Amino acid sequence: MNYRNNHITSAYHVLTPIGLRHVIGHETKRCLDYSTRVKACKKCSHYARLGQDAPAHDCRKNWDKSSKAMEADIAVELHTKAGNSGIVYSKVIGDKDSSSIYHIGKNVNPNIEKYSDLSHIKRSISRRLEELKNTTKS
């Protein structure tokens, strides 16, 4: 399982959190499932500023909690949906954030295994080497 998070930043540096997570099959390398969390809708926000109710539209806003909680919530949802279909994911590949693994283990599958993906490992090692270089005299 691989998780990916997208955040869109506007020209005014206002973070509009959009959480996207997907499940990639190890054998097929194809997307098996995905889910999103969206905290804001431009149309709803526009009409709220005007003090009016927004007209009927395809509103994608589906999240009012913290942005940090998005990843864990989506992870639990995807694992639960898979379990309801008779599928049990045994491994998760992702970043070092352990909140998703904790919630999957607590709510869905206590035997889940976590692995770090190569890009996160490289980035972590590179960052630590750069810090070491900057703190050590040549």
Phi and psi in radians as a Rosetta constraint file:
Dihedral C 1 N 2 CA 2 C 2 CIRCULARHARMONIC -2.216 0.35
Dihedral N 2 CA 2 C 2 N 3 CIRCULARHARMONIC 2.339 0.35
Dihedral C 2 N 3 CA 3 C 3 CIRCULARHARMONIC -1.913 0.35
Dihedral N 3 CA 3 C 3 N 4 CIRCULARHARMONIC 2.516 0.35
Dihedral C 3 N 4 CA 4 C 4 CIRCULARHARMONIC -2.361 0.35
Dihedral N 4 CA 4 C 4 N 5 CIRCULARHARMONIC 2.408 0.35
Dihedral C 4 N 5 CA 5 C 5 CIRCULARHARMONIC -2.100 0.35
Dihedral N 5 CA 5 C 5 N 6 CIRCULARHARMONIC 2.293 0.35
Dihedral C 5 N 6 CA 6 C 6 CIRCULARHARMONIC -2.020 0.35
Dihedral N 6 CA 6 C 6 N 7 CIRCULARHARMONIC 2.336 0.35
Dihedral C 6 N 7 CA 7 C 7 CIRCULARHARMONIC -2.207 0.35
Dihedral N 7 CA 7 C 7 N 8 CIRCULARHARMONIC 2.359 0.35
Dihedral C 7 N 8 CA 8 C 8 CIRCULARHARMONIC -1.863 0.35
Dihedral N 8 CA 8 C 8 N 9 CIRCULARHARMONIC 2.249 0.35
Dihedral C 8 N 9 CA 9 C 9 CIRCULARHARMONIC -1.980 0.35
Dihedral N 9 CA 9 C 9 N 10 CIRCULARHARMONIC 2.264 0.35
Dihedral C 9 N 10 CA 10 C 10 CIRCULARHARMONIC -1.444 0.35
Dihedral N 10 CA 10 C 10 N 11 CIRCULARHARMONIC 3.100 0.35
Dihedral C 10 N 11 CA 11 C 11 CIRCULARHARMONIC -1.118 0.35
Dihedral N 11 CA 11 C 11 N 12 CIRCULARHARMONIC -0.394 0.35
Dihedral C 11 N 12 CA 12 C 12 CIRCULARHARMONIC -1.594 0.35
Dihedral N 12 CA 12 C 12 N 13 CIRCULARHARMONIC 0.158 0.35
Dihedral C 12 N 13 CA 13 C 13 CIRCULARHARMONIC 1.060 0.35
Dihedral N 13 CA 13 C 13 N 14 CIRCULARHARMONIC 0.570 0.35
Dihedral C 13 N 14 CA 14 C 14 CIRCULARHARMONIC -1.679 0.35
Dihedral N 14 CA 14 C 14 N 15 CIRCULARHARMONIC 2.122 0.35
Dihedral C 14 N 15 CA 15 C 15 CIRCULARHARMONIC -1.354 0.35
Dihedral N 15 CA 15 C 15 N 16 CIRCULARHARMONIC 2.140 0.35
Dihedral C 15 N 16 CA 16 C 16 CIRCULARHARMONIC -1.880 0.35
Dihedral N 16 CA 16 C 16 N 17 CIRCULARHARMONIC 1.672 0.35
Dihedral C 16 N 17 CA 17 C 17 CIRCULARHARMONIC -1.207 0.35
Dihedral N 17 CA 17 C 17 N 18 CIRCULARHARMONIC 2.224 0.35
Dihedral C 17 N 18 CA 18 C 18 CIRCULARHARMONIC -2.274 0.35
Dihedral N 18 CA 18 C 18 N 19 CIRCULARHARMONIC 1.999 0.35
Dihedral C 18 N 19 CA 19 C 19 CIRCULARHARMONIC -1.684 0.35
Dihedral N 19 CA 19 C 19 N 20 CIRCULARHARMONIC 2.232 0.35
Dihedral C 19 N 20 CA 20 C 20 CIRCULARHARMONIC -2.254 0.35
Dihedral N 20 CA 20 C 20 N 21 CIRCULARHARMONIC 2.229 0.35
Dihedral C 20 N 21 CA 21 C 21 CIRCULARHARMONIC -2.314 0.35
Dihedral N 21 CA 21 C 21 N 22 CIRCULARHARMONIC 2.537 0.35
Dihedral C 21 N 22 CA 22 C 22 CIRCULARHARMONIC -2.453 0.35
Dihedral N 22 CA 22 C 22 N 23 CIRCULARHARMONIC 2.777 0.35
Dihedral C 22 N 23 CA 23 C 23 CIRCULARHARMONIC -1.913 0.35
Dihedral N 23 CA 23 C 23 N 24 CIRCULARHARMONIC 2.182 0.35
Dihedral C 23 N 24 CA 24 C 24 CIRCULARHARMONIC -1.942 0.35
Dihedral N 24 CA 24 C 24 N 25 CIRCULARHARMONIC 2.242 0.35
Dihedral C 24 N 25 CA 25 C 25 CIRCULARHARMONIC -1.220 0.35
Dihedral N 25 CA 25 C 25 N 26 CIRCULARHARMONIC 2.346 0.35
Dihedral C 25 N 26 CA 26 C 26 CIRCULARHARMONIC -1.122 0.35
Dihedral N 26 CA 26 C 26 N 27 CIRCULARHARMONIC -0.760 0.35
Dihedral C 26 N 27 CA 27 C 27 CIRCULARHARMONIC -1.368 0.35
Dihedral N 27 CA 27 C 27 N 28 CIRCULARHARMONIC -0.794 0.35
Dihedral C 27 N 28 CA 28 C 28 CIRCULARHARMONIC -1.478 0.35
Dihedral N 28 CA 28 C 28 N 29 CIRCULARHARMONIC -0.404 0.35
Dihedral C 28 N 29 CA 29 C 29 CIRCULARHARMONIC 1.044 0.35
Dihedral N 29 CA 29 C 29 N 30 CIRCULARHARMONIC 0.453 0.35
Dihedral C 29 N 30 CA 30 C 30 CIRCULARHARMONIC -1.989 0.35
Dihedral N 30 CA 30 C 30 N 31 CIRCULARHARMONIC 2.715 0.35
Dihedral C 30 N 31 CA 31 C 31 CIRCULARHARMONIC -1.219 0.35
Dihedral N 31 CA 31 C 31 N 32 CIRCULARHARMONIC 2.137 0.35
Dihedral C 31 N 32 CA 32 C 32 CIRCULARHARMONIC -1.632 0.35
Dihedral N 32 CA 32 C 32 N 33 CIRCULARHARMONIC -0.557 0.35
Dihedral C 32 N 33 CA 33 C 33 CIRCULARHARMONIC -2.903 0.35
Dihedral N 33 CA 33 C 33 N 34 CIRCULARHARMONIC 2.796 0.35
Dihedral C 33 N 34 CA 34 C 34 CIRCULARHARMONIC -2.703 0.35
Dihedral N 34 CA 34 C 34 N 35 CIRCULARHARMONIC 2.890 0.35
Dihedral C 34 N 35 CA 35 C 35 CIRCULARHARMONIC -2.713 0.35
Dihedral N 35 CA 35 C 35 N 36 CIRCULARHARMONIC 2.735 0.35
Dihedral C 35 N 36 CA 36 C 36 CIRCULARHARMONIC -2.292 0.35
Dihedral N 36 CA 36 C 36 N 37 CIRCULARHARMONIC 2.747 0.35
Dihedral C 36 N 37 CA 37 C 37 CIRCULARHARMONIC -2.285 0.35
Dihedral N 37 CA 37 C 37 N 38 CIRCULARHARMONIC 2.266 0.35
Dihedral C 37 N 38 CA 38 C 38 CIRCULARHARMONIC -2.226 0.35
Dihedral N 38 CA 38 C 38 N 39 CIRCULARHARMONIC 2.194 0.35
Dihedral C 38 N 39 CA 39 C 39 CIRCULARHARMONIC -1.615 0.35
Dihedral N 39 CA 39 C 39 N 40 CIRCULARHARMONIC -0.268 0.35
Dihedral C 39 N 40 CA 40 C 40 CIRCULARHARMONIC -2.486 0.35
Dihedral N 40 CA 40 C 40 N 41 CIRCULARHARMONIC 2.616 0.35
Dihedral C 40 N 41 CA 41 C 41 CIRCULARHARMONIC -2.220 0.35
Dihedral N 41 CA 41 C 41 N 42 CIRCULARHARMONIC 2.173 0.35
Dihedral C 41 N 42 CA 42 C 42 CIRCULARHARMONIC -1.033 0.35
Dihedral N 42 CA 42 C 42 N 43 CIRCULARHARMONIC -0.737 0.35
Dihedral C 42 N 43 CA 43 C 43 CIRCULARHARMONIC -1.165 0.35
Dihedral N 43 CA 43 C 43 N 44 CIRCULARHARMONIC -0.789 0.35
Dihedral C 43 N 44 CA 44 C 44 CIRCULARHARMONIC -1.083 0.35
Dihedral N 44 CA 44 C 44 N 45 CIRCULARHARMONIC -0.743 0.35
Dihedral C 44 N 45 CA 45 C 45 CIRCULARHARMONIC -1.107 0.35
Dihedral N 45 CA 45 C 45 N 46 CIRCULARHARMONIC -0.731 0.35
Dihedral C 45 N 46 CA 46 C 46 CIRCULARHARMONIC -1.034 0.35
Dihedral N 46 CA 46 C 46 N 47 CIRCULARHARMONIC -0.879 0.35
Dihedral C 46 N 47 CA 47 C 47 CIRCULARHARMONIC -1.216 0.35
Dihedral N 47 CA 47 C 47 N 48 CIRCULARHARMONIC -0.536 0.35
Dihedral C 47 N 48 CA 48 C 48 CIRCULARHARMONIC -1.127 0.35
Dihedral N 48 CA 48 C 48 N 49 CIRCULARHARMONIC -0.702 0.35
Dihedral C 48 N 49 CA 49 C 49 CIRCULARHARMONIC -1.107 0.35
Dihedral N 49 CA 49 C 49 N 50 CIRCULARHARMONIC -0.556 0.35
Dihedral C 49 N 50 CA 50 C 50 CIRCULARHARMONIC -1.439 0.35
Dihedral N 50 CA 50 C 50 N 51 CIRCULARHARMONIC -0.137 0.35
Dihedral C 50 N 51 CA 51 C 51 CIRCULARHARMONIC 1.325 0.35
Dihedral N 51 CA 51 C 51 N 52 CIRCULARHARMONIC 0.467 0.35
Dihedral C 51 N 52 CA 52 C 52 CIRCULARHARMONIC -2.121 0.35
Dihedral N 52 CA 52 C 52 N 53 CIRCULARHARMONIC 2.799 0.35
Dihedral C 52 N 53 CA 53 C 53 CIRCULARHARMONIC -1.376 0.35
Dihedral N 53 CA 53 C 53 N 54 CIRCULARHARMONIC 2.405 0.35
Dihedral C 53 N 54 CA 54 C 54 CIRCULARHARMONIC -1.242 0.35
Dihedral N 54 CA 54 C 54 N 55 CIRCULARHARMONIC 2.449 0.35
Dihedral C 54 N 55 CA 55 C 55 CIRCULARHARMONIC -1.179 0.35
Dihedral N 55 CA 55 C 55 N 56 CIRCULARHARMONIC 2.900 0.35
Dihedral C 55 N 56 CA 56 C 56 CIRCULARHARMONIC -1.026 0.35
Dihedral N 56 CA 56 C 56 N 57 CIRCULARHARMONIC 2.282 0.35
Dihedral C 56 N 57 CA 57 C 57 CIRCULARHARMONIC -2.747 0.35
Dihedral N 57 CA 57 C 57 N 58 CIRCULARHARMONIC 3.005 0.35
Dihedral C 57 N 58 CA 58 C 58 CIRCULARHARMONIC -1.434 0.35
Dihedral N 58 CA 58 C 58 N 59 CIRCULARHARMONIC 1.362 0.35
Dihedral C 58 N 59 CA 59 C 59 CIRCULARHARMONIC -1.405 0.35
Dihedral N 59 CA 59 C 59 N 60 CIRCULARHARMONIC 2.209 0.35
Dihedral C 59 N 60 CA 60 C 60 CIRCULARHARMONIC -1.713 0.35
Dihedral N 60 CA 60 C 60 N 61 CIRCULARHARMONIC -0.033 0.35
Dihedral C 60 N 61 CA 61 C 61 CIRCULARHARMONIC -1.111 0.35
Dihedral N 61 CA 61 C 61 N 62 CIRCULARHARMONIC 2.160 0.35
Dihedral C 61 N 62 CA 62 C 62 CIRCULARHARMONIC -2.493 0.35
Dihedral N 62 CA 62 C 62 N 63 CIRCULARHARMONIC 0.320 0.35
Dihedral C 62 N 63 CA 63 C 63 CIRCULARHARMONIC -2.575 0.35
Dihedral N 63 CA 63 C 63 N 64 CIRCULARHARMONIC 2.221 0.35
Dihedral C 63 N 64 CA 64 C 64 CIRCULARHARMONIC -2.073 0.35
Dihedral N 64 CA 64 C 64 N 65 CIRCULARHARMONIC -0.096 0.35
Dihedral C 64 N 65 CA 65 C 65 CIRCULARHARMONIC -1.501 0.35
Dihedral N 65 CA 65 C 65 N 66 CIRCULARHARMONIC -2.963 0.35
Dihedral C 65 N 66 CA 66 C 66 CIRCULARHARMONIC -1.227 0.35
Dihedral N 66 CA 66 C 66 N 67 CIRCULARHARMONIC 2.673 0.35
Dihedral C 66 N 67 CA 67 C 67 CIRCULARHARMONIC -1.118 0.35
Dihedral N 67 CA 67 C 67 N 68 CIRCULARHARMONIC -0.614 0.35
Dihedral C 67 N 68 CA 68 C 68 CIRCULARHARMONIC -1.072 0.35
Dihedral N 68 CA 68 C 68 N 69 CIRCULARHARMONIC -0.572 0.35
Dihedral C 68 N 69 CA 69 C 69 CIRCULARHARMONIC -1.359 0.35
Dihedral N 69 CA 69 C 69 N 70 CIRCULARHARMONIC -0.189 0.35
Dihedral C 69 N 70 CA 70 C 70 CIRCULARHARMONIC -1.032 0.35
Dihedral N 70 CA 70 C 70 N 71 CIRCULARHARMONIC -0.886 0.35
Dihedral C 70 N 71 CA 71 C 71 CIRCULARHARMONIC -1.032 0.35
Dihedral N 71 CA 71 C 71 N 72 CIRCULARHARMONIC -0.839 0.35
Dihedral C 71 N 72 CA 72 C 72 CIRCULARHARMONIC -1.133 0.35
Dihedral N 72 CA 72 C 72 N 73 CIRCULARHARMONIC -0.704 0.35
Dihedral C 72 N 73 CA 73 C 73 CIRCULARHARMONIC -1.113 0.35
Dihedral N 73 CA 73 C 73 N 74 CIRCULARHARMONIC -0.770 0.35
Dihedral C 73 N 74 CA 74 C 74 CIRCULARHARMONIC -1.144 0.35
Dihedral N 74 CA 74 C 74 N 75 CIRCULARHARMONIC -0.716 0.35
Dihedral C 74 N 75 CA 75 C 75 CIRCULARHARMONIC -1.039 0.35
Dihedral N 75 CA 75 C 75 N 76 CIRCULARHARMONIC -0.791 0.35
Dihedral C 75 N 76 CA 76 C 76 CIRCULARHARMONIC -1.121 0.35
Dihedral N 76 CA 76 C 76 N 77 CIRCULARHARMONIC -0.744 0.35
Dihedral C 76 N 77 CA 77 C 77 CIRCULARHARMONIC -1.033 0.35
Dihedral N 77 CA 77 C 77 N 78 CIRCULARHARMONIC -0.837 0.35
Dihedral C 77 N 78 CA 78 C 78 CIRCULARHARMONIC -1.122 0.35
Dihedral N 78 CA 78 C 78 N 79 CIRCULARHARMONIC -0.712 0.35
Dihedral C 78 N 79 CA 79 C 79 CIRCULARHARMONIC -1.200 0.35
Dihedral N 79 CA 79 C 79 N 80 CIRCULARHARMONIC -0.649 0.35
Dihedral C 79 N 80 CA 80 C 80 CIRCULARHARMONIC -1.173 0.35
Dihedral N 80 CA 80 C 80 N 81 CIRCULARHARMONIC -0.788 0.35
Dihedral C 80 N 81 CA 81 C 81 CIRCULARHARMONIC -1.046 0.35
Dihedral N 81 CA 81 C 81 N 82 CIRCULARHARMONIC -0.732 0.35
Dihedral C 81 N 82 CA 82 C 82 CIRCULARHARMONIC -1.113 0.35
Dihedral N 82 CA 82 C 82 N 83 CIRCULARHARMONIC -0.782 0.35
Dihedral C 82 N 83 CA 83 C 83 CIRCULARHARMONIC -1.064 0.35
Dihedral N 83 CA 83 C 83 N 84 CIRCULARHARMONIC -0.653 0.35
Dihedral C 83 N 84 CA 84 C 84 CIRCULARHARMONIC -1.173 0.35
Dihedral N 84 CA 84 C 84 N 85 CIRCULARHARMONIC -0.352 0.35
Dihedral C 84 N 85 CA 85 C 85 CIRCULARHARMONIC -1.687 0.35
Dihedral N 85 CA 85 C 85 N 86 CIRCULARHARMONIC 0.069 0.35
Dihedral C 85 N 86 CA 86 C 86 CIRCULARHARMONIC 1.548 0.35
Dihedral N 86 CA 86 C 86 N 87 CIRCULARHARMONIC 0.172 0.35
Dihedral C 86 N 87 CA 87 C 87 CIRCULARHARMONIC -1.829 0.35
Dihedral N 87 CA 87 C 87 N 88 CIRCULARHARMONIC 2.359 0.35
Dihedral C 87 N 88 CA 88 C 88 CIRCULARHARMONIC -2.147 0.35
Dihedral N 88 CA 88 C 88 N 89 CIRCULARHARMONIC 2.046 0.35
Dihedral C 88 N 89 CA 89 C 89 CIRCULARHARMONIC -1.361 0.35
Dihedral N 89 CA 89 C 89 N 90 CIRCULARHARMONIC 2.278 0.35
Dihedral C 89 N 90 CA 90 C 90 CIRCULARHARMONIC -1.739 0.35
Dihedral N 90 CA 90 C 90 N 91 CIRCULARHARMONIC -0.350 0.35
Dihedral C 90 N 91 CA 91 C 91 CIRCULARHARMONIC -2.390 0.35
Dihedral N 91 CA 91 C 91 N 92 CIRCULARHARMONIC 2.604 0.35
Dihedral C 91 N 92 CA 92 C 92 CIRCULARHARMONIC -2.217 0.35
Dihedral N 92 CA 92 C 92 N 93 CIRCULARHARMONIC 2.293 0.35
Dihedral C 92 N 93 CA 93 C 93 CIRCULARHARMONIC -1.950 0.35
Dihedral N 93 CA 93 C 93 N 94 CIRCULARHARMONIC 2.204 0.35
Dihedral C 93 N 94 CA 94 C 94 CIRCULARHARMONIC -2.941 0.35
Dihedral N 94 CA 94 C 94 N 95 CIRCULARHARMONIC -2.791 0.35
Dihedral C 94 N 95 CA 95 C 95 CIRCULARHARMONIC -1.421 0.35
Dihedral N 95 CA 95 C 95 N 96 CIRCULARHARMONIC -3.007 0.35
Dihedral C 95 N 96 CA 96 C 96 CIRCULARHARMONIC -1.389 0.35
Dihedral N 96 CA 96 C 96 N 97 CIRCULARHARMONIC -0.105 0.35
Dihedral C 96 N 97 CA 97 C 97 CIRCULARHARMONIC -1.109 0.35
Dihedral N 97 CA 97 C 97 N 98 CIRCULARHARMONIC 2.128 0.35
Dihedral C 97 N 98 CA 98 C 98 CIRCULARHARMONIC -1.680 0.35
Dihedral N 98 CA 98 C 98 N 99 CIRCULARHARMONIC -0.045 0.35
Dihedral C 98 N 99 CA 99 C 99 CIRCULARHARMONIC -1.129 0.35
Dihedral N 99 CA 99 C 99 N 100 CIRCULARHARMONIC -0.660 0.35
Dihedral C 99 N 100 CA 100 C 100 CIRCULARHARMONIC -1.123 0.35
Dihedral N 100 CA 100 C 100 N 101 CIRCULARHARMONIC -0.795 0.35
Dihedral C 100 N 101 CA 101 C 101 CIRCULARHARMONIC -1.091 0.35
Dihedral N 101 CA 101 C 101 N 102 CIRCULARHARMONIC -0.742 0.35
Dihedral C 101 N 102 CA 102 C 102 CIRCULARHARMONIC -1.012 0.35
Dihedral N 102 CA 102 C 102 N 103 CIRCULARHARMONIC -0.851 0.35
Dihedral C 102 N 103 CA 103 C 103 CIRCULARHARMONIC -1.215 0.35
Dihedral N 103 CA 103 C 103 N 104 CIRCULARHARMONIC -0.632 0.35
Dihedral C 103 N 104 CA 104 C 104 CIRCULARHARMONIC -1.112 0.35
Dihedral N 104 CA 104 C 104 N 105 CIRCULARHARMONIC -0.813 0.35
Dihedral C 104 N 105 CA 105 C 105 CIRCULARHARMONIC -1.091 0.35
Dihedral N 105 CA 105 C 105 N 106 CIRCULARHARMONIC -0.676 0.35
Dihedral C 105 N 106 CA 106 C 106 CIRCULARHARMONIC -1.294 0.35
Dihedral N 106 CA 106 C 106 N 107 CIRCULARHARMONIC -0.692 0.35
Dihedral C 106 N 107 CA 107 C 107 CIRCULARHARMONIC -1.811 0.35
Dihedral N 107 CA 107 C 107 N 108 CIRCULARHARMONIC -0.395 0.35
Dihedral C 107 N 108 CA 108 C 108 CIRCULARHARMONIC -2.239 0.35
Dihedral N 108 CA 108 C 108 N 109 CIRCULARHARMONIC -1.064 0.35
Dihedral C 108 N 109 CA 109 C 109 CIRCULARHARMONIC -2.398 0.35
Dihedral N 109 CA 109 C 109 N 110 CIRCULARHARMONIC 1.787 0.35
Dihedral C 109 N 110 CA 110 C 110 CIRCULARHARMONIC -1.202 0.35
Dihedral N 110 CA 110 C 110 N 111 CIRCULARHARMONIC -0.202 0.35
Dihedral C 110 N 111 CA 111 C 111 CIRCULARHARMONIC -1.752 0.35
Dihedral N 111 CA 111 C 111 N 112 CIRCULARHARMONIC 0.271 0.35
Dihedral C 111 N 112 CA 112 C 112 CIRCULARHARMONIC -1.157 0.35
Dihedral N 112 CA 112 C 112 N 113 CIRCULARHARMONIC 2.459 0.35
Dihedral C 112 N 113 CA 113 C 113 CIRCULARHARMONIC -1.899 0.35
Dihedral N 113 CA 113 C 113 N 114 CIRCULARHARMONIC 2.502 0.35
Dihedral C 113 N 114 CA 114 C 114 CIRCULARHARMONIC -2.011 0.35
Dihedral N 114 CA 114 C 114 N 115 CIRCULARHARMONIC 2.369 0.35
Dihedral C 114 N 115 CA 115 C 115 CIRCULARHARMONIC -2.263 0.35
Dihedral N 115 CA 115 C 115 N 116 CIRCULARHARMONIC 2.583 0.35
Dihedral C 115 N 116 CA 116 C 116 CIRCULARHARMONIC -1.586 0.35
Dihedral N 116 CA 116 C 116 N 117 CIRCULARHARMONIC 2.464 0.35
Dihedral C 116 N 117 CA 117 C 117 CIRCULARHARMONIC -1.441 0.35
Dihedral N 117 CA 117 C 117 N 118 CIRCULARHARMONIC 2.786 0.35
Dihedral C 117 N 118 CA 118 C 118 CIRCULARHARMONIC -1.037 0.35
Dihedral N 118 CA 118 C 118 N 119 CIRCULARHARMONIC -0.710 0.35
Dihedral C 118 N 119 CA 119 C 119 CIRCULARHARMONIC -1.131 0.35
Dihedral N 119 CA 119 C 119 N 120 CIRCULARHARMONIC -0.665 0.35
Dihedral C 119 N 120 CA 120 C 120 CIRCULARHARMONIC -1.211 0.35
Dihedral N 120 CA 120 C 120 N 121 CIRCULARHARMONIC -0.664 0.35
Dihedral C 120 N 121 CA 121 C 121 CIRCULARHARMONIC -1.110 0.35
Dihedral N 121 CA 121 C 121 N 122 CIRCULARHARMONIC -0.824 0.35
Dihedral C 121 N 122 CA 122 C 122 CIRCULARHARMONIC -1.034 0.35
Dihedral N 122 CA 122 C 122 N 123 CIRCULARHARMONIC -0.812 0.35
Dihedral C 122 N 123 CA 123 C 123 CIRCULARHARMONIC -1.082 0.35
Dihedral N 123 CA 123 C 123 N 124 CIRCULARHARMONIC -0.728 0.35
Dihedral C 123 N 124 CA 124 C 124 CIRCULARHARMONIC -1.132 0.35
Dihedral N 124 CA 124 C 124 N 125 CIRCULARHARMONIC -0.793 0.35
Dihedral C 124 N 125 CA 125 C 125 CIRCULARHARMONIC -1.150 0.35
Dihedral N 125 CA 125 C 125 N 126 CIRCULARHARMONIC -0.759 0.35
Dihedral C 125 N 126 CA 126 C 126 CIRCULARHARMONIC -1.059 0.35
Dihedral N 126 CA 126 C 126 N 127 CIRCULARHARMONIC -0.761 0.35
Dihedral C 126 N 127 CA 127 C 127 CIRCULARHARMONIC -1.092 0.35
Dihedral N 127 CA 127 C 127 N 128 CIRCULARHARMONIC -0.758 0.35
Dihedral C 127 N 128 CA 128 C 128 CIRCULARHARMONIC -1.169 0.35
Dihedral N 128 CA 128 C 128 N 129 CIRCULARHARMONIC -0.683 0.35
Dihedral C 128 N 129 CA 129 C 129 CIRCULARHARMONIC -1.135 0.35
Dihedral N 129 CA 129 C 129 N 130 CIRCULARHARMONIC -0.695 0.35
Dihedral C 129 N 130 CA 130 C 130 CIRCULARHARMONIC -1.122 0.35
Dihedral N 130 CA 130 C 130 N 131 CIRCULARHARMONIC -0.726 0.35
Dihedral C 130 N 131 CA 131 C 131 CIRCULARHARMONIC -1.109 0.35
Dihedral N 131 CA 131 C 131 N 132 CIRCULARHARMONIC -0.733 0.35
Dihedral C 131 N 132 CA 132 C 132 CIRCULARHARMONIC -1.109 0.35
Dihedral N 132 CA 132 C 132 N 133 CIRCULARHARMONIC -0.733 0.35
Dihedral C 132 N 133 CA 133 C 133 CIRCULARHARMONIC -1.082 0.35
Dihedral N 133 CA 133 C 133 N 134 CIRCULARHARMONIC -0.726 0.35
Dihedral C 133 N 134 CA 134 C 134 CIRCULARHARMONIC -1.266 0.35
Dihedral N 134 CA 134 C 134 N 135 CIRCULARHARMONIC -0.441 0.35
Dihedral C 134 N 135 CA 135 C 135 CIRCULARHARMONIC -1.685 0.35
Dihedral N 135 CA 135 C 135 N 136 CIRCULARHARMONIC -0.156 0.35
Dihedral C 135 N 136 CA 136 C 136 CIRCULARHARMONIC -1.865 0.35
Dihedral N 136 CA 136 C 136 N 137 CIRCULARHARMONIC 2.367 0.35
Dihedral C 136 N 137 CA 137 C 137 CIRCULARHARMONIC -1.291 0.35
Dihedral N 137 CA 137 C 137 N 138 CIRCULARHARMONIC 2.516 0.35
